[in-house]
């Protein structure tokens, strides 16, 4: 993960190792390298600019320290900046005071939404919750079937359209699923919505209608980290069209550059809450900004 970014930053730091203290010229040169490293990692330009400006400011204010050499000081500054840009603290799920908690997933087709629904359900079940997976992706052939398979693998129940469950109308399916969850004592409802290959107004409207019908406690925007900076454009479109509370980054296992991970929080102002790192249901966890920063600087 993030091989080139890690390598680049490591070589930036090693060039500082021989220095006794940092001159302004050293800081400028270092920041130039960091800028290139981030741009090469496909981080969005406004994010790069802010990042470098903060590093520069912090580096200039650094006291000559007995404990840390200049390279270590810069590593620490970059590490702290990475944690900040990735969101600081882990943002945990907010559960409803009165169950069920309703989580709605939104994102493009292929982003890994259905897989994520299964992962999230399994993760919640392991923590003692009784989730219900709801199939509101009625666009893609097989999506309902795929979600049912996920539910089986995650060992949770699924609510799918059928006579009486609002056949063909995702808004109705969503509404009924929440009533069903109350009756059947499910404390978390996970609604999988339709995704298209590109951003599309009808898709946005449908997602917004589902949101209005069930007032989710959290809308989670699911995005494939491998699309790099394009994740930012997609996120902005979903922000305007549907709105969301948190981000789930998928396919981080295949993301060699880190552009999406480093850009999306800064650009949308919404925290990355979960990360998916593979095709198996276990390849999933809460997103920890400090661990991710550590991995980039490893
Ligand atoms: P959806 O169209 O958004 O519902 O996407 P799917 O859940 O069907 O996922 C699309 C493809 O991505 C499938 O082949 C998944 O197995 C794969 N996938 C999903 N999440 C991950 C992940 O975190 N890592 C990898 N490598 N593949 C993933």
Boltz pocket constraint, residues with backbone or C-beta under 6 A from the ligand:
constraints:
  - pocket:
      binder: B
      contacts: [[A, 107], [A, 108], [A, 109], [A, 110], [A, 111], [A, 112], [A, 113], [A, 114], [A, 115], [A, 116], [A, 195], [A, 249], [A, 250], [A, 251], [A, 252], [A, 253], [A, 254], [A, 276], [A, 277], [A, 278], [A, 279], [A, 283]]
      max_distance: 6.0
